[in-house]
């Protein structure tokens, strides 16, 4: 069976970098609709934020990956967040980092560090769990075969 790692539960982490506030919200998801719904929920809860950048990764070989800088300079938010997923070998999760600008420009390198640090810190604080891919099956049999099946399963 294939195993994978994901977040233990949904959660949030906040980071202040040079007066800018980075709020990282994380959720475990299994499909794109759930990921998009979570992203939209976070956007609605922070309508005055400067940016609501996101990244998500679903499944395994090959994973479905999406990211957005949401108006931040290109390549400074979504890609670094996805890179955290790759380094930690995580899947089936979505992360949205909301930024409230504090008045001090961080530059490209500073933004990359801030978004990736907010993401990795949130994931570390929330915790990770190992999942095992499973397949459900329905078995129909006669009652006389039940004991044999139960022994085989044991």
MIDOSE-1310 file (N, C-alpha, C; in nm, 2 decimals, decimal comma, always signed):
residues 154
xxxx	+0,08/-0,12/+0,00/+0,00/+0,00/+0,00/+0,09/+0,12/+0,00; +0,04/+0,23/-0,07/+0,11/+0,35/-0,07/+0,08/+0,44/+0,05; +0,19/+0,50/+0,11/+0,17/+0,58/+0,22/+0,20/+0,73/+0,18; +0,15/+0,82/+0,26/+0,17/+0,96/+0,23/+0,16/+1,04/+0,36
xxxx	+0,21/+1,16/+0,36/+0,20/+1,25/+0,48/+0,12/+1,37/+0,45; +0,04/+1,41/+0,54/-0,04/+1,53/+0,53/-0,05/+1,59/+0,67; -0,13/+1,70/+0,68/-0,15/+1,77/+0,81/-0,24/+1,69/+0,90; -0,22/+1,70/+1,03/-0,29/+1,63/+1,13/-0,44/+1,68/+1,13
xxxx	-0,45/+1,81/+1,12/-0,58/+1,88/+1,13/-0,57/+2,01/+1,07; -0,69/+2,08/+1,06/-0,69/+2,22/+1,01/-0,63/+2,31/+1,12; -0,57/+2,42/+1,08/-0,51/+2,51/+1,18/-0,46/+2,64/+1,12; -0,41/+2,72/+1,21/-0,37/+2,85/+1,17/-0,24/+2,89/+1,24
xxxx	-0,15/+2,97/+1,18/-0,03/+3,02/+1,24/-0,01/+3,16/+1,19; +0,04/+3,25/+1,28/+0,06/+3,39/+1,25/+0,21/+3,43/+1,27; +0,26/+3,50/+1,17/+0,40/+3,55/+1,17/+0,40/+3,70/+1,14; +0,48/+3,77/+1,22/+0,50/+3,91/+1,19/+0,65/+3,93/+1,14
xxxx	+0,66/+3,99/+1,02/+0,79/+4,02/+0,96/+0,79/+4,17/+0,93; +0,88/+4,25/+0,99/+0,89/+4,39/+0,97/+0,75/+4,46/+0,96; +0,67/+4,44/+1,06/+0,54/+4,50/+1,07/+0,43/+4,44/+0,97; +0,47/+4,35/+0,88/+0,37/+4,29/+0,80/+0,32/+4,16/+0,87
xxxx	+0,20/+4,14/+0,86/+0,13/+4,03/+0,93/+0,10/+3,92/+0,83; +0,15/+3,80/+0,85/+0,13/+3,68/+0,76/+0,05/+3,58/+0,84; -0,07/+3,55/+0,80/-0,16/+3,46/+0,86/-0,17/+3,34/+0,77; -0,12/+3,22/+0,82/-0,12/+3,10/+0,74/-0,23/+3,01/+0,79
xxxx	-0,32/+2,97/+0,70/-0,43/+2,88/+0,74/-0,42/+2,76/+0,65; -0,43/+2,64/+0,72/-0,40/+2,51/+0,66/-0,52/+2,42/+0,67; -0,55/+2,34/+0,57/-0,66/+2,25/+0,57/-0,62/+2,12/+0,50; -0,67/+2,01/+0,55/-0,65/+1,88/+0,48/-0,77/+1,87/+0,38
xxxx	-0,74/+1,84/+0,26/-0,84/+1,82/+0,15/-0,81/+1,70/+0,07; -0,91/+1,65/+0,00/-0,89/+1,54/-0,09/-0,92/+1,56/-0,24; -0,98/+1,68/-0,26/-1,02/+1,71/-0,40/-1,01/+1,86/-0,43; -1,00/+1,90/-0,56/-0,99/+2,04/-0,59/-1,10/+2,13/-0,55
xxxx	-1,22/+2,07/-0,55/-1,34/+2,15/-0,51/-1,33/+2,19/-0,36; -1,28/+2,10/-0,28/-1,26/+2,13/-0,14/-1,15/+2,24/-0,12; -1,05/+2,22/-0,19/-0,94/+2,32/-0,18/-0,98/+2,46/-0,23; -1,06/+2,47/-0,34/-1,11/+2,60/-0,39/-1,21/+2,66/-0,29
xxxx	-1,29/+2,57/-0,23/-1,39/+2,62/-0,13/-1,32/+2,68/-0,01; -1,21/+2,62/+0,04/-1,13/+2,67/+0,15/-1,07/+2,80/+0,12; -1,01/+2,81/+0,00/-0,94/+2,93/-0,05/-1,04/+3,05/-0,05; -1,16/+3,02/-0,10/-1,26/+3,12/-0,11/-1,31/+3,16/+0,03
xxxx	-1,32/+3,07/+0,12/-1,37/+3,10/+0,26/-1,26/+3,19/+0,32; -1,14/+3,16/+0,30/-1,03/+3,25/+0,36/-1,03/+3,39/+0,30; -1,05/+3,40/+0,17/-1,06/+3,53/+0,10/-1,17/+3,61/+0,16; -1,29/+3,55/+0,18/-1,40/+3,62/+0,23/-1,38/+3,66/+0,38
xxxx	-1,31/+3,59/+0,45/-1,28/+3,62/+0,59/-1,18/+3,73/+0,61; -1,10/+3,76/+0,50/-1,00/+3,86/+0,50/-1,01/+3,95/+0,38; -1,13/+4,02/+0,37/-1,15/+4,10/+0,25/-1,06/+4,22/+0,23; -1,00/+4,27/+0,34/-0,91/+4,39/+0,34/-0,76/+4,36/+0,33
xxxx	-0,73/+4,23/+0,32/-0,59/+4,19/+0,32/-0,53/+4,23/+0,18; -0,40/+4,26/+0,19/-0,33/+4,29/+0,07/-0,32/+4,17/-0,03; -0,29/+4,05/+0,03/-0,28/+3,93/-0,06/-0,33/+3,81/+0,02; -0,40/+3,72/-0,06/-0,44/+3,59/-0,01/-0,38/+3,49/-0,10
xxxx	-0,25/+3,46/-0,08/-0,17/+3,37/-0,17/-0,20/+3,22/-0,12; -0,21/+3,13/-0,22/-0,24/+2,99/-0,18/-0,15/+2,89/-0,26; -0,15/+2,77/-0,21/-0,09/+2,66/-0,27/-0,16/+2,53/-0,22; -0,18/+2,44/-0,32/-0,23/+2,31/-0,27/-0,17/+2,20/-0,36
xxxx	-0,17/+2,08/-0,29/-0,12/+1,96/-0,36/-0,21/+1,85/-0,32; -0,25/+1,77/-0,42/-0,34/+1,66/-0,40/-0,29/+1,54/-0,47; -0,31/+1,42/-0,40/-0,28/+1,30/-0,46/-0,13/+1,27/-0,47; -0,10/+1,16/-0,54/+0,04/+1,13/-0,56/+0,07/+1,11/-0,71
xxxx	+0,16/+1,05/-0,75/+0,21/+1,02/-0,89/+0,11/+1,04/-1,00; +0,11/+1,15/-1,07/+0,17/+1,27/-1,04/+0,07/+1,35/-0,95; +0,12/+1,44/-0,86/+0,02/+1,51/-0,78/-0,04/+1,63/-0,86; -0,16/+1,67/-0,82/-0,22/+1,79/-0,87/-0,17/+1,91/-0,79
xxxx	-0,10/+2,00/-0,85/-0,05/+2,12/-0,78/-0,10/+2,25/-0,84; -0,14/+2,34/-0,75/-0,19/+2,47/-0,80/-0,13/+2,57/-0,70; -0,10/+2,69/-0,75/-0,05/+2,79/-0,66/-0,09/+2,93/-0,72; -0,09/+3,03/-0,63/-0,11/+3,17/-0,68/-0,04/+3,27/-0,59
xxxx	+0,02/+3,37/-0,65/+0,08/+3,47/-0,58/-0,02/+3,58/-0,54; -0,14/+3,58/-0,60/-0,25/+3,67/-0,57/-0,21/+3,81/-0,56; -0,14/+3,86/-0,66/-0,10/+4,00/-0,67/+0,04/+4,03/-0,61; +0,09/+3,94/-0,53/+0,23/+3,96/-0,48/+0,33/+3,95/-0,60
xxxx	+0,45/+4,00/-0,59/+0,54/+3,98/-0,70/+0,56/+3,84/-0,74; +0,56/+3,82/-0,87/+0,56/+3,68/-0,93/+0,67/+3,59/-0,87; +0,63/+3,47/-0,83/+0,72/+3,37/-0,78/+0,76/+3,39/-0,63; +0,70/+3,49/-0,56/+0,74/+3,51/-0,42/+0,66/+3,44/-0,32
xxxx	+0,54/+3,39/-0,36/+0,45/+3,33/-0,26/+0,41/+3,19/-0,29; +0,34/+3,17/-0,40/+0,28/+3,04/-0,43/+0,39/+2,93/-0,45; +0,49/+2,96/-0,53/+0,60/+2,86/-0,56/+0,67/+2,83/-0,43; +0,72/+2,92/-0,35/+0,79/+2,89/-0,23/+0,70/+2,80/-0,13
xxxx	+0,57/+2,83/-0,13/+0,48/+2,75/-0,05/+0,47/+2,60/-0,10; +0,46/+2,59/-0,23/+0,47/+2,45/-0,29/+0,60/+2,38/-0,26; +0,71/+2,46/-0,27/+0,84/+2,40/-0,24/+0,85/+2,34/-0,10; +0,78/+2,41/+0,00/+0,77/+2,35/+0,14/+0,70/+2,22/+0,13
xxxx	+0,59/+2,21/+0,06/+0,52/+2,08/+0,04/+0,62/+1,97/-0,01; +0,69/+2,01/-0,11/+0,79/+1,91/-0,18/+0,89/+1,87/-0,08; +0,95/+1,96/-0,01/+1,06/+1,93/+0,08/+1,01/+1,84/+0,20; +0,89/+1,87/+0,25/+0,83/+1,79/+0,36/+0,76/+1,67/+0,31
xxxx	+0,75/+1,65/+0,18/+0,69/+1,53/+0,11/+0,54/+1,52/+0,16; +0,47/+1,63/+0,14/+0,33/+1,64/+0,19/+0,23/+1,64/+0,07; +0,11/+1,59/+0,09/+0,01/+1,59/-0,01/-0,13/+1,60/+0,06; -0,23/+1,63/-0,02/-0,37/+1,64/+0,03/-0,39/+1,75/+0,13
xxxx	-0,33/+1,87/+0,09/-0,35/+1,98/+0,18/-0,35/+2,11/+0,10; -0,41/+2,21/+0,16/-0,42/+2,35/+0,10/-0,37/+2,45/+0,21; -0,29/+2,55/+0,16/-0,24/+2,65/+0,25/-0,28/+2,78/+0,19; -0,33/+2,87/+0,27/-0,35/+3,01/+0,23/-0,28/+3,10/+0,32
xxxx	-0,19/+3,19/+0,27/-0,12/+3,28/+0,35/-0,18/+3,42/+0,32; -0,24/+3,48/+0,42/-0,29/+3,62/+0,41/-0,19/+3,72/+0,46; -0,17/+3,82/+0,38/-0,07/+3,92/+0,42/-0,14/+4,06/+0,43; -0,11/+4,12/+0,55/-0,15/+4,26/+0,57/-0,01/+4,33/+0,57
xxxx	+0,00/+4,43/+0,48/+0,12/+4,50/+0,46/+0,15/+4,59/+0,58; +0,27/+4,59/+0,63/+0,30/+4,67/+0,74/+0,37/+4,80/+0,71; +0,39/+4,83/+0,59/+0,46/+4,96/+0,55/+0,60/+4,95/+0,52; +0,66/+4,84/+0,54/+0,81/+4,82/+0,50/+0,82/+4,71/+0,40
xxxx	+0,88/+4,75/+0,28/+0,89/+4,66/+0,17/+0,99/+4,55/+0,21; +0,96/+4,43/+0,18/+1,05/+4,32/+0,22/+1,14/+4,27/+0,10; +1,11/+4,31/-0,02/+1,19/+4,27/-0,13/+1,16/+4,13/-0,17; +1,21/+4,09/-0,29/+1,18/+3,95/-0,34/+1,22/+3,84/-0,24
xxxx	+1,35/+3,85/-0,20/+1,40/+3,75/-0,11/+1,33/+3,75/+0,02; +1,30/+3,86/+0,08/+1,23/+3,87/+0,20/+1,09/+3,81/+0,19; +1,02/+3,84/+0,08/+0,89/+3,78/+0,06/+0,89/+3,63/+0,05; +0,99/+3,58/-0,03/+1,00/+3,43/-0,04/+1,03/+3,37/+0,10
xxxx	+1,12/+3,43/+0,18/+1,15/+3,37/+0,31/+1,02/+3,38/+0,40; +0,95/+3,49/+0,39/+0,83/+3,51/+0,48/+0,72/+3,41/+0,45; +0,69/+3,40/+0,32/+0,58/+3,30/+0,28/+0,62/+3,16/+0,31; +0,74/+3,12/+0,28/+0,79/+2,98/+0,31/+0,80/+2,96/+0,46
xxxx	+0,85/+3,05/+0,53/+0,86/+3,04/+0,68/+0,72/+3,03/+0,74; +0,63/+3,11/+0,70/+0,49/+3,10/+0,76/+0,43/+2,96/+0,73; +0,45/+2,91/+0,61/+0,40/+2,78/+0,57/+0,46/+2,67/+0,65; +0,60/+2,67/+0,65/+0,66/+2,56/+0,72/+0,64/+2,56/+0,87
xxxx	+0,63/+2,68/+0,93/+0,60/+2,69/+1,07/+0,46/+2,65/+1,11; +0,37/+2,68/+1,02/+0,23/+2,64/+1,04/+0,22/+2,49/+1,04; +0,28/+2,43/+0,94/+0,28/+2,28/+0,92/+0,34/+2,21/+1,04; +0,46/+2,27/+1,09/+0,53/+2,21/+1,20/+0,44/+2,22/+1,33
xxxx	+0,38/+2,34/+1,35/+0,31/+2,36/+1,47/+0,18/+2,27/+1,47; +0,11/+2,26/+1,36/-0,01/+2,19/+1,35/+0,01/+2,04/+1,36; +0,12/+1,99/+1,30/+0,16/+1,85/+1,31/+0,12/+1,78/+1,18; +0,19/+1,67/+1,16/+0,17/+1,59/+1,04/+0,13/+1,45/+1,08
xxxx	+0,07/+1,38/+0,99/+0,02/+1,24/+1,01/+0,05/+1,16/+0,88; +0,07/+1,03/+0,90/+0,09/+0,95/+0,79/-0,04/+0,88/+0,75; -0,07/+0,88/+0,62/-0,19/+0,82/+0,57/-0,15/+0,70/+0,49; -0,25/+0,61/+0,48/-0,23/+0,49/+0,39/-0,34/+0,48/+0,29
xxxx	-0,30/+0,48/+0,17/-0,41/+0,47/+0,06/-0,48/+0,33/+0,08; -0,61/+0,34/+0,08/-0,69/+0,22/+0,10/-0,80/+0,21/-0,01; -0,85/+0,09/-0,03/-0,95/+0,06/-0,12/-1,07/-0,01/-0,05; -1,19/+0,04/-0,07/-1,30/-0,02/-0,01/-1,36/-0,12/-0,10
xxxx	-1,41/-0,23/-0,04/-1,47/-0,33/-0,13/-1,59/-0,39/-0,06; -1,68/-0,44/-0,14/-1,80/-0,50/-0,09/-1,80/-0,65/-0,12; -1,82/-0,73/-0,02/-1,81/-0,88/-0,04/-1,95/-0,94/-0,01; -2,00/-1,01/-0,10/-2,12/-1,09/-0,08/-2,09/-1,23/-0,08
xxxx	-2,14/-1,30/+0,03/-2,11/-1,44/+0,04/-2,22/-1,51/+0,12; -2,22/-1,64/+0,11/-2,32/-1,72/+0,19/-2,28/-1,72/+0,34; -2,37/-1,73/+0,43/-2,34/-1,74/+0,57/-2,24/-1,85/+0,60; -2,25/-1,96/+0,53/-2,17/-2,08/+0,55/-2,02/-2,05/+0,52
xxxx	-2,00/-1,94/+0,44/-1,86/-1,90/+0,41/-1,80/-1,80/+0,50; -1,88/-1,75/+0,59/-1,84/-1,64/+0,68/-1,72/-1,67/+0,76; -1,72/-1,79/+0,83/-1,61/-1,83/+0,91/-1,48/-1,84/+0,84; -1,48/-1,90/+0,72/-1,36/-1,91/+0,63/-1,31/-1,77/+0,60
xxxx	-1,40/-1,68/+0,56/-1,35/-1,54/+0,53/-1,29/-1,48/+0,65; -1,35/-1,49/+0,76/-1,30/-1,43/+0,89/-1,16/-1,48/+0,92; -1,14/-1,61/+0,91/-1,01/-1,67/+0,93/-0,91/-1,62/+0,83; -0,95/-1,61/+0,71/-0,86/-1,56/+0,60/-0,82/-1,41/+0,63
xx	-0,91/-1,33/+0,67/-0,88/-1,19/+0,70/-0,79/-1,17/+0,82; -0,81/-1,26/+0,92/-0,73/-1,26/+1,04/-0,58/-1,29/+1,01
